[in-house]
C-alpha cells in the first residue's frame, strides 16, 4: 500500500491525523498535512482508508 497526498488540494483540516496518527501529521507550516509513512503496513490499512474517506477535500488516495 502506498499513501498519496495531493498537497495542492490539502487544506490541513487534520481529519487524516485523527484517523491515522501513525501515518499523518500536520506540517510545521500548518498549511498541509504530511505523510509520516508513505508505505505503512497492512495493519494500518483500515486507518488509512478511514483517513481517505474523511478528508473533506479528497487530497488523499491509496496507490499500489
PDB file of N, CA, C and O in Angstrom:
ATOM      1  N   UNK A   1       0.856  -1.174   0.000  1.00  0.00           N
ATOM      2  CA  UNK A   1       0.000   0.000   0.000  1.00  0.00           C
ATOM      3  C   UNK A   1       0.896   1.228   0.000  1.00  0.00           C
ATOM      4  O   UNK A   1       1.884   1.293   0.731  1.00  0.00           O
ATOM      5  N   UNK A   2       0.537   2.200  -0.830  1.00  0.00           N
ATOM      6  CA  UNK A   2       1.255   3.461  -0.865  1.00  0.00           C
ATOM      7  C   UNK A   2       0.252   4.584  -0.616  1.00  0.00           C
ATOM      8  O   UNK A   2      -0.813   4.620  -1.233  1.00  0.00           O
ATOM      9  N   UNK A   3       0.588   5.483   0.275  1.00  0.00           N
ATOM     10  CA  UNK A   3      -0.261   6.622   0.605  1.00  0.00           C
ATOM     11  C   UNK A   3       0.169   7.801  -0.261  1.00  0.00           C
ATOM     12  O   UNK A   3       1.349   8.151  -0.313  1.00  0.00           O
ATOM     13  N   UNK A   4      -0.803   8.408  -0.939  1.00  0.00           N
ATOM     14  CA  UNK A   4      -0.521   9.543  -1.812  1.00  0.00           C
ATOM     15  C   UNK A   4      -1.308  10.751  -1.312  1.00  0.00           C
ATOM     16  O   UNK A   4      -2.526  10.688  -1.143  1.00  0.00           O
ATOM     17  N   UNK A   5      -0.594  11.848  -1.079  1.00  0.00           N
ATOM     18  CA  UNK A   5      -1.192  13.107  -0.619  1.00  0.00           C
ATOM     19  C   UNK A   5      -1.001  14.162  -1.694  1.00  0.00           C
ATOM     20  O   UNK A   5       0.125  14.415  -2.120  1.00  0.00           O
ATOM     21  N   UNK A   6      -2.082  14.777  -2.134  1.00  0.00           N
ATOM     22  CA  UNK A   6      -2.019  15.890  -3.083  1.00  0.00           C
ATOM     23  C   UNK A   6      -1.932  17.170  -2.268  1.00  0.00           C
ATOM     24  O   UNK A   6      -2.942  17.682  -1.786  1.00  0.00           O
ATOM     25  N   UNK A   7      -0.713  17.683  -2.118  1.00  0.00           N
ATOM     26  CA  UNK A   7      -0.508  18.875  -1.302  1.00  0.00           C
ATOM     27  C   UNK A   7      -1.200  20.105  -1.888  1.00  0.00           C
ATOM     28  O   UNK A   7      -1.489  21.060  -1.168  1.00  0.00           O
ATOM     29  N   UNK A   8      -1.463  20.079  -3.191  1.00  0.00           N
ATOM     30  CA  UNK A   8      -2.178  21.179  -3.819  1.00  0.00           C
ATOM     31  C   UNK A   8      -3.628  21.264  -3.383  1.00  0.00           C
ATOM     32  O   UNK A   8      -4.228  22.339  -3.403  1.00  0.00           O
ATOM     33  N   UNK A   9      -4.188  20.132  -2.990  1.00  0.00           N
ATOM     34  CA  UNK A   9      -5.575  20.105  -2.513  1.00  0.00           C
ATOM     35  C   UNK A   9      -5.675  20.227  -0.997  1.00  0.00           C
ATOM     36  O   UNK A   9      -6.664  20.748  -0.480  1.00  0.00           O
ATOM     37  N   UNK A  10      -4.669  19.756  -0.291  1.00  0.00           N
ATOM     38  CA  UNK A  10      -4.720  19.692   1.170  1.00  0.00           C
ATOM     39  C   UNK A  10      -4.916  21.078   1.782  1.00  0.00           C
ATOM     40  O   UNK A  10      -4.250  22.045   1.410  1.00  0.00           O
ATOM     41  N   UNK A  11      -5.853  21.143   2.733  1.00  0.00           N
ATOM     42  CA  UNK A  11      -6.134  22.392   3.440  1.00  0.00           C
ATOM     43  C   UNK A  11      -5.871  22.260   4.939  1.00  0.00           C
ATOM     44  O   UNK A  11      -6.298  23.109   5.723  1.00  0.00           O
ATOM     45  N   UNK A  12      -5.173  21.202   5.336  1.00  0.00           N
ATOM     46  CA  UNK A  12      -4.753  20.990   6.729  1.00  0.00           C
ATOM     47  C   UNK A  12      -5.919  20.953   7.707  1.00  0.00           C
ATOM     48  O   UNK A  12      -5.823  21.496   8.808  1.00  0.00           O
ATOM     49  N   UNK A  13      -7.019  20.317   7.314  1.00  0.00           N
ATOM     50  CA  UNK A  13      -8.136  20.154   8.238  1.00  0.00           C
ATOM     51  C   UNK A  13      -7.758  19.238   9.405  1.00  0.00           C
ATOM     52  O   UNK A  13      -8.266  19.400  10.514  1.00  0.00           O
ATOM     53  N   UNK A  14      -6.862  18.272   9.149  1.00  0.00           N
ATOM     54  CA  UNK A  14      -6.377  17.400  10.209  1.00  0.00           C
ATOM     55  C   UNK A  14      -7.184  16.145  10.449  1.00  0.00           C
ATOM     56  O   UNK A  14      -6.861  15.373  11.351  1.00  0.00           O
ATOM     57  N   UNK A  15      -8.221  15.919   9.669  1.00  0.00           N
ATOM     58  CA  UNK A  15      -9.031  14.715   9.860  1.00  0.00           C
ATOM     59  C   UNK A  15      -8.209  13.450   9.637  1.00  0.00           C
ATOM     60  O   UNK A  15      -8.451  12.433  10.288  1.00  0.00           O
ATOM     61  N   UNK A  16      -7.243  13.501   8.725  1.00  0.00           N
ATOM     62  CA  UNK A  16      -6.393  12.342   8.475  1.00  0.00           C
ATOM     63  C   UNK A  16      -5.530  12.023   9.693  1.00  0.00           C
ATOM     64  O   UNK A  16      -5.273  10.857   9.990  1.00  0.00           O
ATOM     65  N   UNK A  17      -5.091  13.048  10.386  1.00  0.00           N
ATOM     66  CA  UNK A  17      -4.265  12.853  11.588  1.00  0.00           C
ATOM     67  C   UNK A  17      -5.079  12.171  12.676  1.00  0.00           C
ATOM     68  O   UNK A  17      -4.572  11.304  13.388  1.00  0.00           O
ATOM     69  N   UNK A  18      -6.329  12.559  12.803  1.00  0.00           N
ATOM     70  CA  UNK A  18      -7.205  11.937  13.790  1.00  0.00           C
ATOM     71  C   UNK A  18      -7.451  10.477  13.432  1.00  0.00           C
ATOM     72  O   UNK A  18      -7.452   9.609  14.304  1.00  0.00           O
ATOM     73  N   UNK A  19      -7.659  10.210  12.137  1.00  0.00           N
ATOM     74  CA  UNK A  19      -7.965   8.848  11.687  1.00  0.00           C
ATOM     75  C   UNK A  19      -6.745   7.924  11.731  1.00  0.00           C
ATOM     76  O   UNK A  19      -6.869   6.747  12.068  1.00  0.00           O
ATOM     77  N   UNK A  20      -5.576   8.454  11.394  1.00  0.00           N
ATOM     78  CA  UNK A  20      -4.374   7.609  11.300  1.00  0.00           C
ATOM     79  C   UNK A  20      -3.143   8.377  11.779  1.00  0.00           C
ATOM     80  O   UNK A  20      -2.304   8.768  10.968  1.00  0.00           O
ATOM     81  N   UNK A  21      -3.031   8.596  13.083  1.00  0.00           N
ATOM     82  CA  UNK A  21      -1.933   9.420  13.608  1.00  0.00           C
ATOM     83  C   UNK A  21      -0.541   8.833  13.409  1.00  0.00           C
ATOM     84  O   UNK A  21       0.447   9.564  13.478  1.00  0.00           O
ATOM     85  N   UNK A  22      -0.445   7.543  13.168  1.00  0.00           N
ATOM     86  CA  UNK A  22       0.873   6.942  12.920  1.00  0.00           C
ATOM     87  C   UNK A  22       1.323   7.175  11.483  1.00  0.00           C
ATOM     88  O   UNK A  22       2.491   6.963  11.157  1.00  0.00           O
ATOM     89  N   UNK A  23       0.408   7.607  10.623  1.00  0.00           N
ATOM     90  CA  UNK A  23       0.719   7.773   9.201  1.00  0.00           C
ATOM     91  C   UNK A  23       0.754   9.244   8.796  1.00  0.00           C
ATOM     92  O   UNK A  23       1.512   9.613   7.900  1.00  0.00           O
ATOM     93  N   UNK A  24      -0.061  10.098   9.445  1.00  0.00           N
ATOM     94  CA  UNK A  24      -0.174  11.504   9.057  1.00  0.00           C
ATOM     95  C   UNK A  24       0.117  12.435  10.220  1.00  0.00           C
ATOM     96  O   UNK A  24      -0.037  12.075  11.386  1.00  0.00           O
ATOM     97  N   UNK A  25       0.543  13.649   9.870  1.00  0.00           N
ATOM     98  CA  UNK A  25       0.725  14.724  10.839  1.00  0.00           C
ATOM     99  C   UNK A  25       0.475  16.029  10.086  1.00  0.00           C
ATOM    100  O   UNK A  25       0.374  16.038   8.859  1.00  0.00           O
ATOM    101  N   UNK A  26       0.379  17.114  10.819  1.00  0.00           N
ATOM    102  CA  UNK A  26       0.266  18.433  10.200  1.00  0.00           C
ATOM    103  C   UNK A  26       1.663  19.021  10.167  1.00  0.00           C
ATOM    104  O   UNK A  26       2.382  18.994  11.166  1.00  0.00           O
ATOM    105  N   UNK A  27       2.047  19.556   9.005  1.00  0.00           N
ATOM    106  CA  UNK A  27       3.382  20.115   8.828  1.00  0.00           C
ATOM    107  C   UNK A  27       3.639  21.309   9.721  1.00  0.00           C
ATOM    108  O   UNK A  27       2.712  21.894  10.282  1.00  0.00           O
ATOM    109  N   UNK A  28       4.897  21.662   9.844  1.00  0.00           N
ATOM    110  CA  UNK A  28       5.300  22.782  10.695  1.00  0.00           C
ATOM    111  C   UNK A  28       4.673  24.100  10.256  1.00  0.00           C
ATOM    112  O   UNK A  28       4.454  24.993  11.074  1.00  0.00           O
ATOM    113  N   UNK A  29       4.383  24.219   8.948  1.00  0.00           N
ATOM    114  CA  UNK A  29       3.796  25.459   8.452  1.00  0.00           C
ATOM    115  C   UNK A  29       2.281  25.493   8.616  1.00  0.00           C
ATOM    116  O   UNK A  29       1.649  26.509   8.330  1.00  0.00           O
ATOM    117  N   UNK A  30       1.686  24.374   9.081  1.00  0.00           N
ATOM    118  CA  UNK A  30       0.240  24.258   9.299  1.00  0.00           C
ATOM    119  C   UNK A  30      -0.581  24.455   8.025  1.00  0.00           C
ATOM    120  O   UNK A  30      -1.796  24.635   8.106  1.00  0.00           O
ATOM    121  N   UNK A  31       0.055  24.426   6.854  1.00  0.00           N
ATOM    122  CA  UNK A  31      -0.660  24.617   5.597  1.00  0.00           C
ATOM    123  C   UNK A  31      -1.100  23.311   4.962  1.00  0.00           C
ATOM    124  O   UNK A  31      -2.079  23.283   4.217  1.00  0.00           O
ATOM    125  N   UNK A  32      -0.388  22.231   5.246  1.00  0.00           N
ATOM    126  CA  UNK A  32      -0.728  20.935   4.674  1.00  0.00           C
ATOM    127  C   UNK A  32      -0.391  19.825   5.661  1.00  0.00           C
ATOM    128  O   UNK A  32       0.392  19.994   6.596  1.00  0.00           O
ATOM    129  N   UNK A  33      -1.012  18.699   5.410  1.00  0.00           N
ATOM    130  CA  UNK A  33      -0.650  17.504   6.158  1.00  0.00           C
ATOM    131  C   UNK A  33       0.666  16.967   5.597  1.00  0.00           C
ATOM    132  O   UNK A  33       1.084  17.344   4.502  1.00  0.00           O
ATOM    133  N   UNK A  34       1.298  16.104   6.341  1.00  0.00           N
ATOM    134  CA  UNK A  34       2.482  15.394   5.861  1.00  0.00           C
ATOM    135  C   UNK A  34       2.252  13.904   6.083  1.00  0.00           C
ATOM    136  O   UNK A  34       1.586  13.490   7.032  1.00  0.00           O
ATOM    137  N   UNK A  35       2.813  13.129   5.197  1.00  0.00           N
ATOM    138  CA  UNK A  35       2.731  11.679   5.315  1.00  0.00           C
ATOM    139  C   UNK A  35       3.983  11.220   6.050  1.00  0.00           C
ATOM    140  O   UNK A  35       5.096  11.377   5.548  1.00  0.00           O
ATOM    141  N   UNK A  36       3.803  10.659   7.227  1.00  0.00           N
ATOM    142  CA  UNK A  36       4.929  10.184   8.024  1.00  0.00           C
ATOM    143  C   UNK A  36       5.464   8.853   7.507  1.00  0.00           C
ATOM    144  O   UNK A  36       6.653   8.560   7.631  1.00  0.00           O
ATOM    145  N   UNK A  37       4.580   8.058   6.931  1.00  0.00           N
ATOM    146  CA  UNK A  37       4.955   6.734   6.430  1.00  0.00           C
ATOM    147  C   UNK A  37       4.223   6.504   5.106  1.00  0.00           C
ATOM    148  O   UNK A  37       3.037   6.177   5.099  1.00  0.00           O
ATOM    149  N   UNK A  38       4.930   6.675   3.991  1.00  0.00           N
ATOM    150  CA  UNK A  38       4.307   6.524   2.673  1.00  0.00           C
ATOM    151  C   UNK A  38       3.914   5.091   2.355  1.00  0.00           C
ATOM    152  O   UNK A  38       3.053   4.854   1.508  1.00  0.00           O
ATOM    153  N   UNK A  39       4.537   4.143   3.027  1.00  0.00           N
ATOM    154  CA  UNK A  39       4.260   2.727   2.790  1.00  0.00           C
ATOM    155  C   UNK A  39       3.956   2.013   4.104  1.00  0.00           C
ATOM    156  O   UNK A  39       4.717   1.148   4.536  1.00  0.00           O
ATOM    157  N   UNK A  40       2.847   2.374   4.735  1.00  0.00           N
ATOM    158  CA  UNK A  40       2.526   1.741   6.022  1.00  0.00           C
ATOM    159  C   UNK A  40       2.175   0.269   5.836  1.00  0.00           C
ATOM    160  O   UNK A  40       1.795  -0.161   4.747  1.00  0.00           O
ATOM    161  N   UNK A  41       2.306  -0.477   6.892  1.00  0.00           N
ATOM    162  CA  UNK A  41       1.968  -1.891   6.867  1.00  0.00           C
ATOM    163  C   UNK A  41       0.472  -2.105   6.699  1.00  0.00           C
ATOM    164  O   UNK A  41      -0.335  -1.199   6.907  1.00  0.00           O
ATOM    165  N   UNK A  42       0.133  -3.308   6.325  1.00  0.00           N
ATOM    166  CA  UNK A  42      -1.278  -3.649   6.128  1.00  0.00           C
ATOM    167  C   UNK A  42      -2.095  -3.479   7.401  1.00  0.00           C
ATOM    168  O   UNK A  42      -3.310  -3.289   7.336  1.00  0.00           O
ATOM    169  N   UNK A  43      -1.448  -3.545   8.550  1.00  0.00           N
ATOM    170  CA  UNK A  43      -2.171  -3.335   9.802  1.00  0.00           C
ATOM    171  C   UNK A  43      -2.720  -1.911   9.906  1.00  0.00           C
ATOM    172  O   UNK A  43      -3.642  -1.659  10.683  1.00  0.00           O
ATOM    173  N   UNK A  44      -2.160  -0.980   9.129  1.00  0.00           N
ATOM    174  CA  UNK A  44      -2.613   0.407   9.132  1.00  0.00           C
ATOM    175  C   UNK A  44      -3.685   0.674   8.069  1.00  0.00           C
ATOM    176  O   UNK A  44      -4.247   1.768   8.025  1.00  0.00           O
ATOM    177  N   UNK A  45      -3.972  -0.315   7.212  1.00  0.00           N
ATOM    178  CA  UNK A  45      -4.919  -0.097   6.109  1.00  0.00           C
ATOM    179  C   UNK A  45      -6.280   0.438   6.569  1.00  0.00           C
ATOM    180  O   UNK A  45      -6.767   1.399   5.973  1.00  0.00           O
ATOM    181  N   UNK A  46      -6.916  -0.133   7.592  1.00  0.00           N
ATOM    182  CA  UNK A  46      -8.223   0.407   7.997  1.00  0.00           C
ATOM    183  C   UNK A  46      -8.159   1.894   8.379  1.00  0.00           C
ATOM    184  O   UNK A  46      -9.052   2.668   8.033  1.00  0.00           O
ATOM    185  N   UNK A  47      -7.112   2.278   9.082  1.00  0.00           N
ATOM    186  CA  UNK A  47      -6.974   3.675   9.498  1.00  0.00           C
ATOM    187  C   UNK A  47      -6.721   4.579   8.295  1.00  0.00           C
ATOM    188  O   UNK A  47      -7.275   5.675   8.211  1.00  0.00           O
ATOM    189  N   UNK A  48      -5.885   4.121   7.365  1.00  0.00           N
ATOM    190  CA  UNK A  48      -5.601   4.923   6.171  1.00  0.00           C
ATOM    191  C   UNK A  48      -6.850   5.033   5.300  1.00  0.00           C
ATOM    192  O   UNK A  48      -7.141   6.109   4.777  1.00  0.00           O
ATOM    193  N   UNK A  49      -7.582   3.952   5.139  1.00  0.00           N
ATOM    194  CA  UNK A  49      -8.823   4.003   4.369  1.00  0.00           C
ATOM    195  C   UNK A  49      -9.806   4.985   4.998  1.00  0.00           C
ATOM    196  O   UNK A  49     -10.501   5.710   4.286  1.00  0.00           O
ATOM    197  N   UNK A  50      -9.869   5.012   6.319  1.00  0.00           N
ATOM    198  CA  UNK A  50     -10.731   5.970   7.012  1.00  0.00           C
ATOM    199  C   UNK A  50     -10.247   7.392   6.738  1.00  0.00           C
ATOM    200  O   UNK A  50     -11.063   8.278   6.482  1.00  0.00           O
ATOM    201  N   UNK A  51      -8.948   7.625   6.787  1.00  0.00           N
ATOM    202  CA  UNK A  51      -8.395   8.953   6.508  1.00  0.00           C
ATOM    203  C   UNK A  51      -8.764   9.412   5.102  1.00  0.00           C
ATOM    204  O   UNK A  51      -9.120  10.573   4.900  1.00  0.00           O
ATOM    205  N   UNK A  52      -8.679   8.507   4.134  1.00  0.00           N
ATOM    206  CA  UNK A  52      -9.050   8.838   2.760  1.00  0.00           C
ATOM    207  C   UNK A  52     -10.529   9.226   2.697  1.00  0.00           C
ATOM    208  O   UNK A  52     -10.891  10.199   2.036  1.00  0.00           O
ATOM    209  N   UNK A  53     -11.371   8.471   3.378  1.00  0.00           N
ATOM    210  CA  UNK A  53     -12.821   8.740   3.357  1.00  0.00           C
ATOM    211  C   UNK A  53     -13.192  10.062   4.023  1.00  0.00           C
ATOM    212  O   UNK A  53     -14.092  10.761   3.556  1.00  0.00           O
ATOM    213  N   UNK A  54     -12.505  10.405   5.108  1.00  0.00           N
ATOM    214  CA  UNK A  54     -12.914  11.592   5.870  1.00  0.00           C
ATOM    215  C   UNK A  54     -12.253  12.887   5.405  1.00  0.00           C
ATOM    216  O   UNK A  54     -12.614  13.965   5.878  1.00  0.00           O
ATOM    217  N   UNK A  55     -11.299  12.799   4.491  1.00  0.00           N
ATOM    218  CA  UNK A  55     -10.643  14.021   4.005  1.00  0.00           C
ATOM    219  C   UNK A  55     -11.676  14.883   3.286  1.00  0.00           C
ATOM    220  O   UNK A  55     -12.224  14.456   2.270  1.00  0.00           O
ATOM    221  N   UNK A  56     -11.955  16.088   3.789  1.00  0.00           N
ATOM    222  CA  UNK A  56     -13.011  16.914   3.213  1.00  0.00           C
ATOM    223  C   UNK A  56     -12.685  17.479   1.833  1.00  0.00           C
ATOM    224  O   UNK A  56     -13.582  17.958   1.139  1.00  0.00           O
ATOM    225  N   UNK A  57     -11.425  17.430   1.427  1.00  0.00           N
ATOM    226  CA  UNK A  57     -11.048  17.971   0.117  1.00  0.00           C
ATOM    227  C   UNK A  57     -10.515  16.886  -0.827  1.00  0.00           C
ATOM    228  O   UNK A  57      -9.989  17.191  -1.897  1.00  0.00           O
ATOM    229  N   UNK A  58     -10.653  15.625  -0.424  1.00  0.00           N
ATOM    230  CA  UNK A  58     -10.219  14.488  -1.253  1.00  0.00           C
ATOM    231  C   UNK A  58      -8.763  14.590  -1.685  1.00  0.00           C
ATOM    232  O   UNK A  58      -8.427  14.344  -2.843  1.00  0.00           O
ATOM    233  N   UNK A  59      -7.904  14.957  -0.739  1.00  0.00           N
ATOM    234  CA  UNK A  59      -6.484  15.118  -1.034  1.00  0.00           C
ATOM    235  C   UNK A  59      -5.692  13.820  -0.869  1.00  0.00           C
ATOM    236  O   UNK A  59      -4.498  13.780  -1.163  1.00  0.00           O
ATOM    237  N   UNK A  60      -6.350  12.767  -0.403  1.00  0.00           N
ATOM    238  CA  UNK A  60      -5.649  11.514  -0.135  1.00  0.00           C
ATOM    239  C   UNK A  60      -6.165  10.397  -1.019  1.00  0.00           C
ATOM    240  O   UNK A  60      -7.334  10.371  -1.404  1.00  0.00           O
ATOM    241  N   UNK A  61      -5.268   9.473  -1.333  1.00  0.00           N
ATOM    242  CA  UNK A  61      -5.668   8.251  -2.007  1.00  0.00           C
ATOM    243  C   UNK A  61      -4.662   7.155  -1.669  1.00  0.00           C
ATOM    244  O   UNK A  61      -3.552   7.424  -1.211  1.00  0.00           O
ATOM    245  N   UNK A  62      -5.068   5.943  -1.902  1.00  0.00           N
ATOM    246  CA  UNK A  62      -4.195   4.795  -1.705  1.00  0.00           C
ATOM    247  C   UNK A  62      -3.772   4.312  -3.081  1.00  0.00           C
ATOM    248  O   UNK A  62      -4.610   4.011  -3.931  1.00  0.00           O
ATOM    249  N   UNK A  63      -2.470   4.241  -3.292  1.00  0.00           N
ATOM    250  CA  UNK A  63      -1.926   3.755  -4.560  1.00  0.00           C
ATOM    251  C   UNK A  63      -1.416   2.344  -4.414  1.00  0.00           C
ATOM    252  O   UNK A  63      -1.533   1.724  -3.358  1.00  0.00           O
ATOM    253  N   UNK A  64      -0.848   1.850  -5.493  1.00  0.00           N
ATOM    254  CA  UNK A  64      -0.312   0.472  -5.487  1.00  0.00           C
ATOM    255  C   UNK A  64       1.060   0.407  -4.874  1.00  0.00           C
ATOM    256  O   UNK A  64       1.649  -0.670  -4.792  1.00  0.00           O
TER     257      UNK A  64
END
